[in-house]
Amino acid sequence: MSQETLNARRLLCPLPVIRTQDKVKSLKSGDQLTVICTDPGVMQDIPAWCRINGHRVVETRAEDGEYIIVLEVG
């Protein structure tokens, strides 16, 4: 299992979801991806995308004006 980080700061919807989708295509099942964003909409958008596409949200948190989502590739 690998752990990757995606910098989606300063991107507005739908770009954080699109960048997440593109990154996940290069990962394997069980890998974890940490997505760091500044658009608060990702707190709903990325978990919804994960549910639709069979991935699991491990953690969501907000700190210092950033929104961080850790997901596990399904």
Gaussian input, Z-matrix of N, CA and C with variables (Angstrom, degrees):
# hf/3-21g

backbone

0 1
 N
 C     1     B1
 C     2     B2     1     A1
 N     3     B3     2     A2     1     D1
 C     4     B4     3     A3     2     D2
 C     5     B5     4     A4     3     D3
 N     6     B6     5     A5     4     D4
 C     7     B7     6     A6     5     D5
 C     8     B8     7     A7     6     D6
 N     9     B9     8     A8     7     D7
 C    10    B10     9     A9     8     D8
 C    11    B11    10    A10     9     D9
 N    12    B12    11    A11    10    D10
 C    13    B13    12    A12    11    D11
 C    14    B14    13    A13    12    D12
 N    15    B15    14    A14    13    D13
 C    16    B16    15    A15    14    D14
 C    17    B17    16    A16    15    D15
 N    18    B18    17    A17    16    D16
 C    19    B19    18    A18    17    D17
 C    20    B20    19    A19    18    D18
 N    21    B21    20    A20    19    D19
 C    22    B22    21    A21    20    D20
 C    23    B23    22    A22    21    D21
 N    24    B24    23    A23    22    D22
 C    25    B25    24    A24    23    D23
 C    26    B26    25    A25    24    D24
 N    27    B27    26    A26    25    D25
 C    28    B28    27    A27    26    D26
 C    29    B29    28    A28    27    D27
 N    30    B30    29    A29    28    D28
 C    31    B31    30    A30    29    D29
 C    32    B32    31    A31    30    D30
 N    33    B33    32    A32    31    D31
 C    34    B34    33    A33    32    D32
 C    35    B35    34    A34    33    D33
 N    36    B36    35    A35    34    D34
 C    37    B37    36    A36    35    D35
 C    38    B38    37    A37    36    D36
 N    39    B39    38    A38    37    D37
 C    40    B40    39    A39    38    D38
 C    41    B41    40    A40    39    D39
 N    42    B42    41    A41    40    D40
 C    43    B43    42    A42    41    D41
 C    44    B44    43    A43    42    D42
 N    45    B45    44    A44    43    D43
 C    46    B46    45    A45    44    D44
 C    47    B47    46    A46    45    D45
 N    48    B48    47    A47    46    D46
 C    49    B49    48    A48    47    D47
 C    50    B50    49    A49    48    D48
 N    51    B51    50    A50    49    D49
 C    52    B52    51    A51    50    D50
 C    53    B53    52    A52    51    D51
 N    54    B54    53    A53    52    D52
 C    55    B55    54    A54    53    D53
 C    56    B56    55    A55    54    D54
 N    57    B57    56    A56    55    D55
 C    58    B58    57    A57    56    D56
 C    59    B59    58    A58    57    D57
 N    60    B60    59    A59    58    D58
 C    61    B61    60    A60    59    D59
 C    62    B62    61    A61    60    D60
 N    63    B63    62    A62    61    D61
 C    64    B64    63    A63    62    D62
 C    65    B65    64    A64    63    D63
 N    66    B66    65    A65    64    D64
 C    67    B67    66    A66    65    D65
 C    68    B68    67    A67    66    D66
 N    69    B69    68    A68    67    D67
 C    70    B70    69    A69    68    D68
 C    71    B71    70    A70    69    D69
 N    72    B72    71    A71    70    D70
 C    73    B73    72    A72    71    D71
 C    74    B74    73    A73    72    D72
 N    75    B75    74    A74    73    D73
 C    76    B76    75    A75    74    D74
 C    77    B77    76    A76    75    D75
 N    78    B78    77    A77    76    D76
 C    79    B79    78    A78    77    D77
 C    80    B80    79    A79    78    D78
 N    81    B81    80    A80    79    D79
 C    82    B82    81    A81    80    D80
 C    83    B83    82    A82    81    D81
 N    84    B84    83    A83    82    D82
 C    85    B85    84    A84    83    D83
 C    86    B86    85    A85    84    D84
 N    87    B87    86    A86    85    D85
 C    88    B88    87    A87    86    D86
 C    89    B89    88    A88    87    D87
 N    90    B90    89    A89    88    D88
 C    91    B91    90    A90    89    D89
 C    92    B92    91    A91    90    D90
 N    93    B93    92    A92    91    D91
 C    94    B94    93    A93    92    D92
 C    95    B95    94    A94    93    D93
 N    96    B96    95    A95    94    D94
 C    97    B97    96    A96    95    D95
 C    98    B98    97    A97    96    D96
 N    99    B99    98    A98    97    D97
 C   100   B100    99    A99    98    D98
 C   101   B101   100   A100    99    D99
 N   102   B102   101   A101   100   D100
 C   103   B103   102   A102   101   D101
 C   104   B104   103   A103   102   D102
 N   105   B105   104   A104   103   D103
 C   106   B106   105   A105   104   D104
 C   107   B107   106   A106   105   D105
 N   108   B108   107   A107   106   D106
 C   109   B109   108   A108   107   D107
 C   110   B110   109   A109   108   D108
 N   111   B111   110   A110   109   D109
 C   112   B112   111   A111   110   D110
 C   113   B113   112   A112   111   D111
 N   114   B114   113   A113   112   D112
 C   115   B115   114   A114   113   D113
 C   116   B116   115   A115   114   D114
 N   117   B117   116   A116   115   D115
 C   118   B118   117   A117   116   D116
 C   119   B119   118   A118   117   D117
 N   120   B120   119   A119   118   D118
 C   121   B121   120   A120   119   D119
 C   122   B122   121   A121   120   D120
 N   123   B123   122   A122   121   D121
 C   124   B124   123   A123   122   D122
 C   125   B125   124   A124   123   D123
 N   126   B126   125   A125   124   D124
 C   127   B127   126   A126   125   D125
 C   128   B128   127   A127   126   D126
 N   129   B129   128   A128   127   D127
 C   130   B130   129   A129   128   D128
 C   131   B131   130   A130   129   D129
 N   132   B132   131   A131   130   D130
 C   133   B133   132   A132   131   D131
 C   134   B134   133   A133   132   D132
 N   135   B135   134   A134   133   D133
 C   136   B136   135   A135   134   D134
 C   137   B137   136   A136   135   D135
 N   138   B138   137   A137   136   D136
 C   139   B139   138   A138   137   D137
 C   140   B140   139   A139   138   D138
 N   141   B141   140   A140   139   D139
 C   142   B142   141   A141   140   D140
 C   143   B143   142   A142   141   D141
 N   144   B144   143   A143   142   D142
 C   145   B145   144   A144   143   D143
 C   146   B146   145   A145   144   D144
 N   147   B147   146   A146   145   D145
 C   148   B148   147   A147   146   D146
 C   149   B149   148   A148   147   D147
 N   150   B150   149   A149   148   D148
 C   151   B151   150   A150   149   D149
 C   152   B152   151   A151   150   D150
 N   153   B153   152   A152   151   D151
 C   154   B154   153   A153   152   D152
 C   155   B155   154   A154   153   D153
 N   156   B156   155   A155   154   D154
 C   157   B157   156   A156   155   D155
 C   158   B158   157   A157   156   D156
 N   159   B159   158   A158   157   D157
 C   160   B160   159   A159   158   D158
 C   161   B161   160   A160   159   D159
 N   162   B162   161   A161   160   D160
 C   163   B163   162   A162   161   D161
 C   164   B164   163   A163   162   D162
 N   165   B165   164   A164   163   D163
 C   166   B166   165   A165   164   D164
 C   167   B167   166   A166   165   D165
 N   168   B168   167   A167   166   D166
 C   169   B169   168   A168   167   D167
 C   170   B170   169   A169   168   D168
 N   171   B171   170   A170   169   D169
 C   172   B172   171   A171   170   D170
 C   173   B173   172   A172   171   D171
 N   174   B174   173   A173   172   D172
 C   175   B175   174   A174   173   D173
 C   176   B176   175   A175   174   D174
 N   177   B177   176   A176   175   D175
 C   178   B178   177   A177   176   D176
 C   179   B179   178   A178   177   D177
 N   180   B180   179   A179   178   D178
 C   181   B181   180   A180   179   D179
 C   182   B182   181   A181   180   D180
 N   183   B183   182   A182   181   D181
 C   184   B184   183   A183   182   D182
 C   185   B185   184   A184   183   D183
 N   186   B186   185   A185   184   D184
 C   187   B187   186   A186   185   D185
 C   188   B188   187   A187   186   D186
 N   189   B189   188   A188   187   D187
 C   190   B190   189   A189   188   D188
 C   191   B191   190   A190   189   D189
 N   192   B192   191   A191   190   D190
 C   193   B193   192   A192   191   D191
 C   194   B194   193   A193   192   D192
 N   195   B195   194   A194   193   D193
 C   196   B196   195   A195   194   D194
 C   197   B197   196   A196   195   D195
 N   198   B198   197   A197   196   D196
 C   199   B199   198   A198   197   D197
 C   200   B200   199   A199   198   D198
 N   201   B201   200   A200   199   D199
 C   202   B202   201   A201   200   D200
 C   203   B203   202   A202   201   D201
 N   204   B204   203   A203   202   D202
 C   205   B205   204   A204   203   D203
 C   206   B206   205   A205   204   D204
 N   207   B207   206   A206   205   D205
 C   208   B208   207   A207   206   D206
 C   209   B209   208   A208   207   D207
 N   210   B210   209   A209   208   D208
 C   211   B211   210   A210   209   D209
 C   212   B212   211   A211   210   D210
 N   213   B213   212   A212   211   D211
 C   214   B214   213   A213   212   D212
 C   215   B215   214   A214   213   D213
 N   216   B216   215   A215   214   D214
 C   217   B217   216   A216   215   D215
 C   218   B218   217   A217   216   D216
 N   219   B219   218   A218   217   D217
 C   220   B220   219   A219   218   D218
 C   221   B221   220   A220   219   D219

   B1=1.4434
   B2=1.5265
   B3=1.3214
   B4=1.4589
   B5=1.5253
   B6=1.3210
   B7=1.4595
   B8=1.5212
   B9=1.3152
   B10=1.4589
   B11=1.5294
   B12=1.3238
   B13=1.4604
   B14=1.5198
   B15=1.3305
   B16=1.4587
   B17=1.5202
   B18=1.3146
   B19=1.4546
   B20=1.5247
   B21=1.3397
   B22=1.4654
   B23=1.5294
   B24=1.3235
   B25=1.4643
   B26=1.5329
   B27=1.3337
   B28=1.4607
   B29=1.5235
   B30=1.3284
   B31=1.4592
   B32=1.5232
   B33=1.3143
   B34=1.4557
   B35=1.5210
   B36=1.3198
   B37=1.4529
   B38=1.5336
   B39=1.3032
   B40=1.4564
   B41=1.5275
   B42=1.3252
   B43=1.4719
   B44=1.5272
   B45=1.3482
   B46=1.4714
   B47=1.5364
   B48=1.3249
   B49=1.4707
   B50=1.5292
   B51=1.3106
   B52=1.4753
   B53=1.5229
   B54=1.3208
   B55=1.4799
   B56=1.5281
   B57=1.3491
   B58=1.4710
   B59=1.5263
   B60=1.3120
   B61=1.4643
   B62=1.5266
   B63=1.3246
   B64=1.4672
   B65=1.5283
   B66=1.3254
   B67=1.4664
   B68=1.5292
   B69=1.3393
   B70=1.4685
   B71=1.5307
   B72=1.3153
   B73=1.4774
   B74=1.5236
   B75=1.3369
   B76=1.4638
   B77=1.5309
   B78=1.3385
   B79=1.4627
   B80=1.5143
   B81=1.3264
   B82=1.4641
   B83=1.5172
   B84=1.2980
   B85=1.4584
   B86=1.5345
   B87=1.3233
   B88=1.4623
   B89=1.5218
   B90=1.3332
   B91=1.4665
   B92=1.5230
   B93=1.3239
   B94=1.4620
   B95=1.5202
   B96=1.3313
   B97=1.4575
   B98=1.5241
   B99=1.3241
   B100=1.4595
   B101=1.5159
   B102=1.3338
   B103=1.4627
   B104=1.5292
   B105=1.3346
   B106=1.4570
   B107=1.5197
   B108=1.3404
   B109=1.4601
   B110=1.5216
   B111=1.3324
   B112=1.4567
   B113=1.5317
   B114=1.3142
   B115=1.4648
   B116=1.5337
   B117=1.3391
   B118=1.4673
   B119=1.5263
   B120=1.3203
   B121=1.4546
   B122=1.5191
   B123=1.3220
   B124=1.4665
   B125=1.5269
   B126=1.3256
   B127=1.4674
   B128=1.5316
   B129=1.3236
   B130=1.4609
   B131=1.5272
   B132=1.3371
   B133=1.4620
   B134=1.5237
   B135=1.3225
   B136=1.4701
   B137=1.5271
   B138=1.3554
   B139=1.4689
   B140=1.5343
   B141=1.3332
   B142=1.4704
   B143=1.5259
   B144=1.3202
   B145=1.4606
   B146=1.5318
   B147=1.3323
   B148=1.4738
   B149=1.5261
   B150=1.3395
   B151=1.4680
   B152=1.5230
   B153=1.3196
   B154=1.4620
   B155=1.5265
   B156=1.3222
   B157=1.4657
   B158=1.5275
   B159=1.3215
   B160=1.4626
   B161=1.5155
   B162=1.3130
   B163=1.4560
   B164=1.5301
   B165=1.3205
   B166=1.4630
   B167=1.5195
   B168=1.3321
   B169=1.4603
   B170=1.5219
   B171=1.3169
   B172=1.4593
   B173=1.5271
   B174=1.3302
   B175=1.4624
   B176=1.5205
   B177=1.3292
   B178=1.4630
   B179=1.5230
   B180=1.3283
   B181=1.4585
   B182=1.5249
   B183=1.3223
   B184=1.4612
   B185=1.5173
   B186=1.3236
   B187=1.4689
   B188=1.5239
   B189=1.3106
   B190=1.4661
   B191=1.5299
   B192=1.3350
   B193=1.4557
   B194=1.5141
   B195=1.3222
   B196=1.4638
   B197=1.5171
   B198=1.3241
   B199=1.4575
   B200=1.5235
   B201=1.3235
   B202=1.4617
   B203=1.5163
   B204=1.3252
   B205=1.4488
   B206=1.5282
   B207=1.3185
   B208=1.4688
   B209=1.5163
   B210=1.3275
   B211=1.4521
   B212=1.5172
   B213=1.3264
   B214=1.4600
   B215=1.5142
   B216=1.3189
   B217=1.4569
   B218=1.5272
   B219=1.3233
   B220=1.4743
   B221=1.5050
   A1=109.26
   A2=115.10
   A3=118.62
   A4=109.82
   A5=115.39
   A6=121.84
   A7=107.61
   A8=115.07
   A9=121.47
   A10=109.04
   A11=116.08
   A12=121.58
   A13=108.43
   A14=115.55
   A15=122.05
   A16=108.57
   A17=116.54
   A18=122.23
   A19=108.09
   A20=116.52
   A21=121.94
   A22=110.06
   A23=115.57
   A24=120.17
   A25=110.10
   A26=114.96
   A27=123.33
   A28=113.86
   A29=117.84
   A30=121.57
   A31=108.60
   A32=116.42
   A33=121.34
   A34=110.22
   A35=115.58
   A36=123.43
   A37=109.40
   A38=117.83
   A39=130.18
   A40=114.30
   A41=118.01
   A42=120.09
   A43=115.06
   A44=121.23
   A45=118.20
   A46=113.07
   A47=116.71
   A48=120.08
   A49=109.81
   A50=116.75
   A51=120.31
   A52=110.42
   A53=117.42
   A54=120.37
   A55=110.97
   A56=116.26
   A57=120.45
   A58=109.68
   A59=116.60
   A60=121.47
   A61=110.77
   A62=117.09
   A63=120.46
   A64=111.70
   A65=117.30
   A66=121.21
   A67=111.11
   A68=116.63
   A69=120.57
   A70=110.99
   A71=117.48
   A72=120.83
   A73=111.96
   A74=117.45
   A75=120.70
   A76=112.24
   A77=117.25
   A78=121.25
   A79=110.85
   A80=115.88
   A81=122.53
   A82=110.08
   A83=116.39
   A84=122.09
   A85=109.51
   A86=115.78
   A87=121.04
   A88=113.51
   A89=117.33
   A90=120.27
   A91=109.69
   A92=116.30
   A93=120.91
   A94=109.92
   A95=114.24
   A96=121.33
   A97=108.52
   A98=116.30
   A99=122.44
   A100=107.61
   A101=115.64
   A102=121.77
   A103=107.57
   A104=116.77
   A105=122.24
   A106=107.98
   A107=115.93
   A108=122.03
   A109=110.34
   A110=114.93
   A111=120.90
   A112=111.08
   A113=118.90
   A114=123.35
   A115=108.34
   A116=118.58
   A117=120.08
   A118=113.90
   A119=117.97
   A120=120.86
   A121=114.03
   A122=116.66
   A123=119.35
   A124=112.49
   A125=116.67
   A126=119.59
   A127=111.27
   A128=117.74
   A129=122.06
   A130=111.26
   A131=116.36
   A132=120.30
   A133=113.43
   A134=117.99
   A135=119.70
   A136=111.66
   A137=120.42
   A138=118.32
   A139=113.06
   A140=117.93
   A141=120.40
   A142=110.13
   A143=116.75
   A144=120.89
   A145=110.39
   A146=116.71
   A147=120.86
   A148=111.07
   A149=117.18
   A150=120.53
   A151=111.28
   A152=116.84
   A153=121.61
   A154=111.27
   A155=117.05
   A156=121.44
   A157=114.95
   A158=117.67
   A159=120.28
   A160=115.87
   A161=117.16
   A162=121.33
   A163=108.49
   A164=117.04
   A165=121.21
   A166=110.08
   A167=115.16
   A168=120.21
   A169=107.83
   A170=116.34
   A171=122.57
   A172=110.02
   A173=116.83
   A174=120.52
   A175=109.54
   A176=115.81
   A177=121.83
   A178=107.02
   A179=115.16
   A180=118.67
   A181=109.66
   A182=114.32
   A183=121.16
   A184=106.89
   A185=115.79
   A186=119.90
   A187=109.20
   A188=115.30
   A189=122.53
   A190=113.30
   A191=117.02
   A192=120.85
   A193=114.66
   A194=116.93
   A195=121.25
   A196=109.89
   A197=115.25
   A198=122.10
   A199=107.00
   A200=115.07
   A201=121.12
   A202=108.52
   A203=115.23
   A204=121.36
   A205=107.76
   A206=115.13
   A207=120.81
   A208=106.54
   A209=115.97
   A210=119.41
   A211=110.40
   A212=114.32
   A213=121.45
   A214=107.80
   A215=115.54
   A216=121.18
   A217=109.60
   A218=115.91
   A219=122.28
   A220=112.48
   D1=130.34
   D2=176.68
   D3=-108.81
   D4=161.06
   D5=177.33
   D6=-122.71
   D7=124.08
   D8=-178.77
   D9=-120.40
   D10=159.25
   D11=176.95
   D12=-126.67
   D13=137.30
   D14=177.51
   D15=-117.83
   D16=123.00
   D17=177.28
   D18=-90.42
   D19=105.91
   D20=177.73
   D21=-115.14
   D22=26.39
   D23=178.60
   D24=-64.06
   D25=147.01
   D26=176.79
   D27=64.39
   D28=14.55
   D29=174.47
   D30=-103.39
   D31=139.95
   D32=179.22
   D33=-105.14
   D34=156.56
   D35=179.73
   D36=-51.28
   D37=134.43
   D38=8.96
   D39=-98.84
   D40=9.97
   D41=-173.50
   D42=-58.42
   D43=-40.25
   D44=177.87
   D45=-59.56
   D46=-37.77
   D47=179.05
   D48=-69.59
   D49=-41.70
   D50=179.97
   D51=-64.03
   D52=-44.03
   D53=178.53
   D54=-64.60
   D55=-37.82
   D56=176.94
   D57=-62.51
   D58=-46.79
   D59=179.66
   D60=-59.44
   D61=-44.82
   D62=179.36
   D63=-62.90
   D64=-41.22
   D65=-179.45
   D66=-67.18
   D67=-42.33
   D68=-178.49
   D69=-60.62
   D70=-31.23
   D71=179.44
   D72=-60.05
   D73=-26.06
   D74=-178.58
   D75=-93.07
   D76=0.47
   D77=-177.43
   D78=-105.32
   D79=166.97
   D80=-179.94
   D81=-107.95
   D82=160.09
   D83=177.52
   D84=-55.98
   D85=131.89
   D86=-178.89
   D87=96.39
   D88=-17.79
   D89=176.34
   D90=-67.38
   D91=153.48
   D92=176.89
   D93=-113.37
   D94=141.57
   D95=178.26
   D96=-125.74
   D97=126.04
   D98=174.28
   D99=-101.07
   D100=119.85
   D101=-179.27
   D102=-107.08
   D103=124.71
   D104=-179.64
   D105=-112.10
   D106=121.25
   D107=-173.70
   D108=-131.64
   D109=164.55
   D110=172.40
   D111=-115.78
   D112=-6.50
   D113=178.05
   D114=-89.14
   D115=116.01
   D116=-177.25
   D117=-63.94
   D118=-18.33
   D119=179.21
   D120=-62.48
   D121=-21.49
   D122=-179.02
   D123=-65.49
   D124=-20.86
   D125=-178.85
   D126=-65.98
   D127=-21.02
   D128=172.81
   D129=-104.72
   D130=-39.10
   D131=-172.18
   D132=-67.97
   D133=-47.14
   D134=-176.97
   D135=-69.76
   D136=-43.53
   D137=174.73
   D138=-59.56
   D139=-37.45
   D140=177.26
   D141=-64.77
   D142=-42.60
   D143=177.65
   D144=-61.82
   D145=-40.77
   D146=178.61
   D147=-61.07
   D148=-46.17
   D149=179.71
   D150=-59.07
   D151=-43.43
   D152=-178.45
   D153=-66.16
   D154=-34.43
   D155=-172.68
   D156=-104.12
   D157=6.70
   D158=173.26
   D159=81.39
   D160=23.80
   D161=176.68
   D162=-104.34
   D163=163.84
   D164=-176.44
   D165=-118.46
   D166=131.33
   D167=175.07
   D168=-82.93
   D169=120.13
   D170=-179.09
   D171=-87.10
   D172=-39.54
   D173=-174.83
   D174=-158.83
   D175=144.02
   D176=168.21
   D177=-131.82
   D178=140.33
   D179=176.77
   D180=-157.99
   D181=157.04
   D182=176.14
   D183=-120.60
   D184=132.57
   D185=177.08
   D186=-153.50
   D187=133.48
   D188=176.53
   D189=53.15
   D190=41.22
   D191=177.78
   D192=76.57
   D193=9.28
   D194=177.15
   D195=-117.39
   D196=151.52
   D197=-179.82
   D198=-116.90
   D199=124.26
   D200=-172.61
   D201=-119.48
   D202=126.43
   D203=178.48
   D204=-125.28
   D205=126.87
   D206=175.49
   D207=-107.12
   D208=125.08
   D209=179.12
   D210=-126.40
   D211=154.29
   D212=176.33
   D213=-110.51
   D214=128.30
   D215=-178.41
   D216=-69.08
   D217=131.83
   D218=-179.33
   D219=-86.99

